[in-house]
Amino acid sequence: MNKELHKQQDIVEPDNSSLTRPKLDQDVLGPSPSDVGTVYYSESARRPDGENDVKSSLSMRSMNTTTQDEYRRQEAGRLYNVLNEAYFLPTDDDEFTRLNKQHLAVVIALSSLYTAPQVVETILAKREGEQQKILDVGCGTGVWTVAMAKAFPHCEVVGIDLAPVPLESEAIPPNCRFELDDVNNSLTHYHDLFSVVHARFIGAGLRDHKKCKEEIERCLKPGGIVLWMDGDYDMCTKERDVYSVPASDAHPDGSWFTRILFETSRATLQMGVSDLFAMSSMLSLGLWDDPLLDPETCGAGDLFMPIGPWATDPNPLQNQRLSHVGTLIRQDLSNGHRALHAPLRKVGISAETCNEWSELADKGIALNSPSAILHLNVHEEMNEMKKPLFLRFACAWGRRRAAPGKPAPPLPPVSPSTEREDDLPSSLPPYPFFDLFESKEQAKESYERRNKSKTYTPPPNPPGLQA
């Protein structure tokens, strides 16, 4: 691997060896109205004015008196969180490994831990007499949270999730902590406290996306920035502005992986668990109309990730980057689509059908590379593999107003600083598949153009959703 690109990996590559060792105990702040144990006031929940949110405090309980397995249930051989039924993905070592690969792919593509890097770094710059705070909502394995704590050692970094992070105490920087919490139950104990709030890939666990989005934005202090990123549950073709067709009897040459995502989105919507289509649409249109945010500070973007190492570039370093990202995303999706069987089974799709779809999806993902396509024997179920696919991540950001109807405070001045050790080498060119939008009109035009491509006949409803 190229030395310069490997330098970045040395800094951000997660250590999966800790997944099999004892994990960190974390405080529970507000997971569920029914999850009430020993009530106490945690320093992490104490507000600067000395008051505590009553609803949150009633849900606090120390994990020192329990085991972490109390917060996980077993279903079909996988472990799931017990605090929020809306979030349908597992919380076990296999899932932690998948999430860490996904994180690494995003960081390599962005050349950063975050979007809007200049604004984020200006806000978080060290200033005398101030301590900036960072909140990671839905922190998963804690890999982003820990990386930010190391990159900004003068900041306080908090990660919250529905399940304990798979980290040992000694792996946690002194300026970093983790807590169990559920944004669906409100985050009033975090309101007005944070300079940066990061919410990445949490849409699957939100029962009311609009309400939760506003709740997360309220955690910002005036001038703070929120950073959203979530996946599109429709796959894009190589053209990027055309959606892939889910395989069905009407479209035998469609994508089986797209079919699994389509059925998952339809199942969660009909069960009243989560509207995955709405989450993607909401972020695709940006945050310009959010009352709490200053529209002049908002931006949005579409980050396209190749599924498999098929994308190429004349620049050798860029070519290596695209190959690495594509390989990581292929591994991410190969490990992830079987975790989606749980919601599919609940709407009447048999285990046999789920397994058949996943086997066909596996063949497609595995063969989605130039070398594999050249040696592909013609097989009807795998025609789609001759059509490389992109996974789209919708990104949106914006800064909180100084007061209702007012603009955000001006960004503070910062003195020139030396390059941080986790910065990418300047020789790495910009990622070629990140489309940025500076206005809601640009974002809307891209959103509408892509959705006009949905002219296919939807697959028939599964048994559990028949009228």
C-alpha positions in Angstrom: 0.0 0.0 0.0 1.2 3.5 -0.8 3.1 5.0 2.2 1.1 8.2 2.3 -2.3 6.5 2.3 -1.1 4.0 4.8 -0.2 6.9 7.1 -3.9 7.7 7.4 -4.8 4.1 8.1 -2.3 4.0 11.0 -4.2 6.7 12.6 -7.9 5.8 12.0 -7.9 2.0 11.5 -10.0 0.5 14.4 -8.5 -2.1 16.7 -10.9 -5.0 16.5 -8.9 -7.1 18.9 -10.8 -5.5 21.8 -14.1 -7.0 20.6 -13.4 -10.3 22.4 -12.2 -8.8 25.7 -14.2 -7.3 28.6 -15.9 -4.1 27.7 -16.3 -0.7 29.4 -19.1 0.0 31.9 -21.2 3.0 30.9 -23.8 5.0 32.7 -27.4 4.9 31.6 -29.0 8.3 31.3 -32.3 8.1 29.5 -32.8 4.8 27.6 -36.4 4.0 28.4 -39.2 5.1 30.8 -39.4 1.5 32.0 -35.7 1.1 32.6 -35.6 2.5 36.1 -33.2 1.2 38.7 -31.0 2.8 41.3 -31.6 6.5 40.8 -28.6 8.9 41.2 -27.3 12.1 39.7 -24.4 11.4 37.4 -21.8 14.1 36.8 -22.2 13.6 33.1 -25.9 14.5 33.3 -25.4 17.5 35.6 -26.1 20.7 33.8 -23.9 23.8 34.3 -26.7 25.6 36.1 -26.8 22.8 38.7 -30.2 21.5 37.7 -30.9 18.1 36.3 -33.6 17.0 33.9 -36.1 15.1 35.9 -37.2 12.7 33.2 -33.6 11.7 32.4 -32.6 11.3 36.1 -35.5 8.9 36.6 -34.0 6.6 34.0 -30.4 6.7 35.3 -28.9 3.6 36.6 -25.3 2.4 37.2 -24.1 -0.4 35.0 -21.6 -1.3 37.7 -24.4 -3.4 39.4 -25.4 -5.2 36.3 -23.9 -6.9 33.3 -23.8 -5.5 29.8 -25.8 -8.4 28.5 -28.8 -7.0 30.4 -28.9 -4.5 27.6 -28.9 -7.0 24.8 -31.3 -9.8 23.7 -30.7 -12.7 21.4 -32.7 -13.4 18.3 -31.9 -15.9 15.5 -28.3 -16.2 16.8 -27.6 -12.5 16.9 -27.6 -9.9 19.7 -29.8 -6.9 19.6 -30.3 -3.9 22.0 -33.3 -4.0 24.4 -33.8 -0.3 24.7 -35.2 0.6 21.3 -37.2 -1.9 19.0 -37.1 0.6 16.2 -33.3 0.0 15.6 -33.3 -3.4 13.9 -29.6 -4.0 13.4 -27.6 -6.2 15.8 -25.2 -5.2 18.5 -22.6 -8.0 18.6 -19.0 -8.5 17.6 -19.8 -9.2 13.9 -21.7 -6.0 13.7 -19.0 -4.0 15.5 -16.4 -5.2 12.9 -18.8 -4.2 10.1 -19.3 -0.7 11.5 -15.6 -0.2 12.0 -15.0 -1.0 8.3 -17.8 1.4 7.3 -16.2 4.1 9.4 -12.8 3.6 7.8 -14.3 3.7 4.3 -16.0 7.1 5.1 -12.8 8.6 6.6 -10.7 7.6 3.7 -13.3 9.0 1.2 -13.7 12.3 3.1 -10.0 12.6 3.9 -11.3 13.6 7.3 -13.4 12.5 10.3 -16.1 15.0 9.4 -17.7 17.0 6.7 -17.3 20.8 6.7 -13.8 20.4 8.0 -12.8 24.1 8.0 -15.8 25.1 10.0 -15.5 22.3 12.5 -11.8 22.9 13.1 -12.5 26.7 13.5 -15.2 26.0 16.1 -13.1 23.5 18.0 -9.8 25.4 18.0 -8.3 25.7 21.4 -9.1 29.1 23.0 -8.1 30.3 26.5 -10.8 29.9 29.1 -13.1 27.7 26.9 -13.7 24.0 26.8 -15.5 22.9 23.6 -17.8 19.8 23.8 -18.5 17.2 21.2 -21.5 14.9 21.1 -21.6 11.7 19.1 -25.2 10.5 18.8 -25.5 6.8 18.0 -21.7 6.3 18.5 -21.8 2.5 17.8 -18.4 1.1 18.4 -17.1 4.4 19.7 -14.4 4.6 16.9 -15.4 8.1 15.8 -15.8 9.3 19.3 -12.3 8.1 20.4 -10.7 9.5 17.2 -12.2 12.9 17.9 -11.0 12.9 21.5 -7.5 12.1 20.3 -7.6 14.8 17.6 -9.0 17.4 19.9 -7.5 16.6 23.4 -8.6 20.0 24.8 -12.3 19.1 24.1 -14.7 17.0 26.1 -16.2 14.2 23.9 -19.4 12.3 24.8 -20.6 9.2 22.9 -24.2 7.9 23.4 -25.8 4.8 22.0 -28.5 2.2 22.7 -25.9 -0.4 23.7 -22.5 -0.4 25.4 -19.5 0.3 23.2 -17.1 -2.6 22.8 -14.1 -0.8 24.4 -11.9 -1.4 27.4 -11.4 1.4 29.9 -7.7 1.9 29.0 -8.7 2.5 25.3 -10.7 5.6 26.3 -8.9 8.9 26.3 -9.3 10.9 29.5 -11.4 13.6 27.7 -13.9 11.0 26.4 -16.8 9.1 28.0 -19.7 6.9 26.8 -23.3 6.7 28.1 -26.5 4.8 27.2 -29.2 7.0 25.9 -32.1 7.1 23.3 -32.8 10.2 21.4 -36.4 9.0 20.9 -37.0 9.7 24.6 -35.6 13.2 24.3 -32.1 14.6 25.1 -33.1 17.6 27.3 -30.2 16.9 29.6 -27.9 17.7 26.7 -29.6 20.8 25.4 -27.5 23.9 24.6 -24.2 22.2 25.7 -22.2 21.2 22.6 -20.1 22.9 19.9 -20.3 19.9 17.5 -23.0 17.3 17.4 -22.4 14.3 15.1 -25.2 12.0 14.0 -24.1 9.3 11.5 -26.1 6.3 10.4 -28.8 6.5 13.1 -31.9 6.8 10.9 -32.9 3.2 11.4 -33.5 3.8 15.1 -35.5 7.0 14.9 -39.3 6.6 15.2 -40.0 10.3 14.3 -37.2 11.6 12.2 -38.3 15.2 12.2 -38.8 15.4 15.9 -35.5 13.6 16.6 -33.7 15.9 14.2 -34.9 18.9 16.1 -34.0 17.3 19.4 -30.5 16.7 18.3 -30.1 20.2 17.0 -31.2 21.5 20.4 -28.1 19.9 21.9 -26.0 22.6 20.1 -25.1 25.8 21.8 -25.4 28.9 19.7 -23.0 28.8 16.8 -22.4 25.1 17.2 -22.6 22.8 14.1 -24.6 19.6 13.6 -23.1 17.0 11.2 -25.6 14.5 9.7 -24.9 11.5 7.5 -27.1 8.6 6.7 -27.4 5.9 4.1 -29.8 5.8 1.1 -31.8 2.5 1.1 -31.8 2.6 -2.7 -28.7 1.7 -4.6 -27.4 3.9 -7.4 -26.1 2.8 -10.7 -22.7 3.8 -12.1 -24.4 7.0 -13.4 -25.0 8.1 -9.8 -28.2 10.0 -10.5 -30.1 6.8 -11.5 -31.4 4.3 -9.0 -30.9 0.6 -9.3 -34.0 -1.6 -9.9 -34.8 -4.2 -7.2 -34.9 -7.7 -8.6 -38.4 -9.3 -8.9 -40.4 -11.4 -11.4 -41.1 -8.1 -13.2 -37.4 -7.2 -13.2 -35.4 -10.5 -13.3 -32.3 -8.6 -14.2 -32.5 -6.3 -11.2 -30.3 -6.2 -8.1 -31.0 -8.6 -5.3 -29.1 -6.5 -2.8 -31.4 -3.6 -3.8 -34.4 -5.9 -3.3 -33.3 -6.7 0.3 -33.0 -3.0 1.1 -36.3 -2.2 -0.6 -38.1 -4.9 1.4 -36.4 -3.7 4.7 -37.6 -0.1 4.1 -41.1 -1.2 3.3 -41.3 -3.6 6.3 -40.1 -1.1 8.9 -42.5 1.6 7.5 -45.5 -0.7 7.5 -44.7 -2.0 11.0 -44.6 1.6 12.2 -41.0 1.2 13.3 -39.1 3.7 11.2 -39.5 5.4 7.8 -36.1 4.8 6.2 -37.2 6.4 2.9 -38.2 9.6 4.8 -34.8 9.8 6.5 -32.9 9.7 3.3 -35.2 12.2 1.6 -35.0 14.6 4.6 -31.2 14.7 4.6 -31.0 14.8 0.8 -32.9 18.1 0.9 -30.6 19.6 3.5 -31.2 21.5 6.7 -31.8 25.0 5.2 -35.4 25.1 6.4 -34.7 24.0 10.0 -35.9 26.8 12.3 -33.0 26.3 14.8 -30.3 26.6 12.1 -28.9 29.6 10.2 -29.5 28.8 6.5 -26.5 30.8 5.5 -24.3 28.2 7.3 -25.9 25.1 5.9 -24.5 22.8 3.3 -25.3 19.3 2.0 -23.7 16.6 -0.2 -24.0 13.2 -1.7 -21.1 10.9 -0.9 -21.1 8.0 -3.3 -19.1 4.8 -2.3 -18.4 2.1 -5.0 -19.5 -1.3 -4.0 -16.4 -3.3 -4.8 -13.1 -2.2 -6.3 -14.4 -1.4 -9.8 -13.9 2.4 -9.8 -10.6 3.6 -11.2 -8.7 6.8 -11.7 -5.5 7.8 -13.6 -3.9 9.1 -10.4 -2.3 6.0 -8.8 -2.9 7.3 -5.2 -6.5 8.1 -6.1 -6.9 4.7 -7.7 -5.6 3.0 -4.6 -8.0 5.0 -2.5 -11.0 4.0 -4.6 -10.0 0.4 -4.6 -9.6 0.4 -0.8 -13.0 2.2 -0.2 -14.8 -0.1 -2.6 -13.3 -3.2 -1.0 -14.4 -2.0 2.5 -17.9 -1.1 1.4 -18.3 -4.5 -0.3 -17.2 -6.2 3.0 -19.6 -3.9 4.9 -22.6 -4.8 2.8 -21.7 -8.5 2.5 -21.7 -8.7 6.3 -24.7 -6.4 6.7 -27.5 -7.7 4.5 -28.1 -10.9 6.5 -28.7 -8.7 9.6 -31.7 -7.4 7.8 -33.4 -10.8 7.8 -35.0 -10.0 11.2 -37.5 -7.3 10.0 -38.1 -9.3 6.8 -39.1 -12.4 8.7 -41.6 -10.3 10.8 -43.6 -9.4 7.7 -43.9 -13.0 6.5 -40.9 -13.5 4.3 -39.6 -17.0 5.0 -36.1 -17.8 6.2 -35.6 -19.8 3.0 -36.4 -16.8 0.8 -34.2 -14.5 2.9 -31.3 -16.8 2.6 -31.9 -17.2 -1.2 -31.9 -13.4 -1.7 -28.8 -13.0 0.4 -26.9 -15.7 -1.5 -27.8 -14.0 -4.8 -26.8 -10.6 -3.3 -23.5 -12.1 -2.1 -22.7 -13.3 -5.6 -23.5 -9.9 -7.0 -21.4 -8.0 -4.4 -18.5 -10.5 -4.7 -18.5 -10.3 -8.5 -18.7 -6.5 -8.6 -15.2 -5.9 -9.8 -13.5 -5.7 -13.2 -11.5 -9.0 -12.8 -14.6 -10.9 -11.6 -16.8 -9.6 -14.4 -14.3 -10.6 -17.1 -14.4 -14.2 -15.8 -18.2 -14.3 -15.1 -20.0 -17.2 -16.6 -23.4 -16.1 -17.9 -26.1 -16.6 -15.2 -29.4 -14.9 -15.3 -29.6 -14.1 -11.6 -26.2 -12.3 -11.9 -26.8 -10.1 -14.9 -26.9 -7.0 -12.6 -23.3 -7.7 -11.6 -22.2 -6.3 -15.0 -23.7 -3.0 -13.8 -21.5 -1.6 -11.0 -23.4 0.0 -8.1 -22.8 2.9 -5.7 -24.0 3.2 -2.1 -25.0 6.8 -1.5 -24.6 8.6 1.9 -26.6 11.8 2.3 -24.7 14.4 4.2 -26.1 17.7 5.7 -24.8 20.2 8.2 -25.6 23.7 9.6 -24.9 25.9 12.6 -27.3 26.9 15.3 -28.7 30.5 15.4 -27.7 32.9 18.1 -31.4 33.3 18.9 -34.7 32.7 17.2 -34.7 34.4 13.8 -31.1 35.6 14.3 -28.1 34.4 12.3 -25.4 32.2 13.9 -22.7 34.0 15.8 -19.6 34.8 13.7 -17.0 32.1 13.6 -14.3 32.9 16.1 -10.9 34.0 14.8 -8.2 31.3 14.9 -4.4 31.7 14.6 -2.6 29.6 11.9 -1.7 26.2 13.3 0.5 23.4 12.3 -0.9 20.4 10.5 -2.4 17.8 12.9 -0.8 14.4 12.7 -4.1 12.9 11.5 -4.4 15.2 8.5 -4.1 13.5 5.1 -1.1 14.3 2.9 -1.7 17.2 0.6 -0.8 15.1 -2.4 -4.1 13.1 -2.1 -6.6 14.7 -4.6 -10.2 15.4 -3.7 -12.5 12.3 -3.6 -14.1 12.2 -7.1 -17.6 11.1 -6.0 -18.6 13.7 -3.4 -21.2 16.1 -4.9 -21.5 19.2 -2.7 -24.5 21.6 -2.7 -24.4 25.1 -1.5 -28.1 25.8 -1.7 -31.4 24.0 -1.1 -32.2 24.5 -4.8 -29.1 22.6 -5.8 -29.9 19.8 -3.4 -33.5 19.6 -4.5 -32.6 19.5 -8.2 -30.3 16.5 -7.5 -32.9 14.8 -5.4 -35.7 15.2 -7.9 -33.5 14.1 -10.9 -32.5 10.9 -9.1 -36.0 10.0 -8.0 -37.4 10.5 -11.5 -35.5 7.3 -12.4 -37.8 5.2 -10.2 -40.0 4.0 -13.0 -39.9 0.3 -12.2 -42.8 -1.9 -11.0 -42.4 -2.4 -7.2 -42.3 -6.0 -6.1 -45.6 -7.4 -4.7 -46.2 -7.0 -0.9 -44.8 -9.8 1.2 -47.4 -12.0 3.0 -47.3 -10.0 6.2 -48.2 -6.8 4.4 -51.0 -8.1 2.2 -54.2 -6.1 2.3 
